[in-house]
Amino acid sequence: MNYTIIEREAAPARSPERTKRRIEGMDSLVSSLEPGKVARIELGDDENPRRVSEQVYKTANRSGKLVDIWEVGGILYAEVAGTSGS
């Protein structure tokens, strides 16, 4: 991996589509996660397990939660693992 640090002004503008790439309902899913409960996430034909997992992690992080996610038989499972402050 290679990277370069540049001034913010030298970076291209973010795409307005960026926020549209969030998966609908993700905030609701993450806010419903609580200790002792597991979310069972059935993927649609056009949904990628890795992308959905990344969205769960990112949304949980914004909410101050840590989550564990695993896949069995094409179905994702997610549970709270703690809070990002602990």
C-alpha positions, 0 to 999 in steps of 0.5 A, spaced: 500 500 500 502 506 498 499 513 500 500 520 500 498 526 504 495 532 501 492 538 502 484 538 503 484 543 497 487 539 493 483 533 493 477 532 489 470 534 491 466 528 494 460 525 490 453 528 492 451 520 491 456 518 497 450 519 502 445 515 497 450 509 497 448 508 505 443 502 505 436 504 507 434 502 514 441 501 516 440 506 522 434 502 524 437 496 524 443 498 528 439 502 533 435 495 535 441 491 536 442 490 544 445 485 548 442 478 548 439 480 541 442 478 534 440 481 527 438 476 522 440 479 515 437 476 509 440 479 503 437 481 497 439 478 490 443 484 488 446 485 495 453 484 497 455 481 504 461 484 504 458 491 503 452 490 507 457 488 513 461 494 512 455 499 512 453 495 519 460 496 522 460 504 519 453 505 522 454 502 529 461 506 529 457 512 528 452 510 534 458 508 538 457 501 538 461 495 536 458 489 533 460 482 531 458 480 524 458 473 521 455 469 515 452 462 515 449 460 509 448 467 505 445 470 511 448 475 516 448 475 523 450 481 527 450 483 535 453 488 539 460 487 542 460 493 546 461 500 545 466 504 542 468 508 548 470 502 552 
